[in-house]
Amino acid sequence: MKVAFTTTGDDLAAPLDRRFGRAPKFLIYDTDTESFEIVDNQQNLNAAQGAGIQAAETAVRLGVSCVVTGHCGPKAFRVLTAARIGVFSSDAPSVQEALERMRLGQLRPLLSADMAGHRA
Amino acid sequence: MILAIASGKGGTGKTTLAVNLASVWGAPVQLLDCDVEEPNAHLFLPGRTLREEVCAIPIPQVDAALCDGCGACSRLCAFHAIAVAGATALVFPELCHGCGGCAMICPRHALREMPHRIGVVATCQAGPITLVQGKLDIGVPTATPLIRAVRRQLRPGMAAILDAPPGASCPVVAAVRGADLVLLVTEPTPFGLHDLTLAVEMLRQLATPFGVVINRIGIGDDRVHAFCDREEIPLLAEIPDDRAIAEAYCRGDLIVEALPRYRSLFEDLRDKVAEILKPAGV
């Protein structure tokens, strides 16, 4: 199973980015092989609109089963839900910590968007 | 002949200039209120409503039975208004600009366009002035298709004055594009100068001729004048900072009627505009 963590860094020790659409990178962790890769989400940082949608499409394309982030807006949530990707919210300081909590089953699944879009 | 009135900074007097210029035009003229998020020219020109037409943009609807999630539509859309999730496409109507590209490119013809109302275009007659205004529905974030709908009411061969929205972004470009001359209304303050600079950059990129009108002369400083000098931008009119003008405006009165001493100011500006446009033959 592949899991996408939003992050600003390049390894497991990096911070978990609270933003979904505008996080600079995804850390894609594969629980089967216990390895990860970093995927750029940079094009979204400066997008005027639709950043969440694009980031969600990236997650879909990467074939992840769930995403772990801080918050998720309504448009991204709609895309992720349609693709049957689980959305989990965490206030963990690092990707590593979020991963531990996920393994312990401590992550909270988001049942709806918990944030208004940045562009009302 | 299309004369557009724009500003950069909001609240500098675009509408004041537009309605008063239209009033001294001396010939039948169209006045297009392209500030569709808050059209207000009608407050100064009460008239008879001739017609009101609904403006709708085509929004795609996905036929899930036909869509195989290939993603061609999503890759095409510059506004991310259509996304592919799993085996189907999802539409975000609030982001769609109604260009129709997705339906055109869909290899399986799975997208059907349905009209989605964004506002109305109203036409009124106030003496020799035909006022066309776009009224964007509340909550609609995309003004440009409605501005283009207002502009489609332009009648060839008839003079038109366009009241543009403030700023220097897409709605302004949609309003002023193709104008024969743009008047940039500003005020002699640091804010006025800052936003004027952005508007000047925008018009230079659009290769549209323009001049500046400074409103509320007497406040602020002389840096707008210095900027126009340095950049060789024609300064076409100066309107003094007069409380009587603000009072007339607040009552919904035309300056040229309520304060006849200012009539010649607008007539002179009209004549200067005509002179600038004469060699172009428009």
Interface residues (C-beta under 8 A of the other chain):
Chain A: A47 Q49 G50 A51 I53 Q54 A56 E57 V60 K75 R78 V79 L80 T81 A82 A83 R84 R119 A120
Chain B: S74 F79 H80 A81 A83 V84 A85 G86 T88 L90 F92 L95 P141
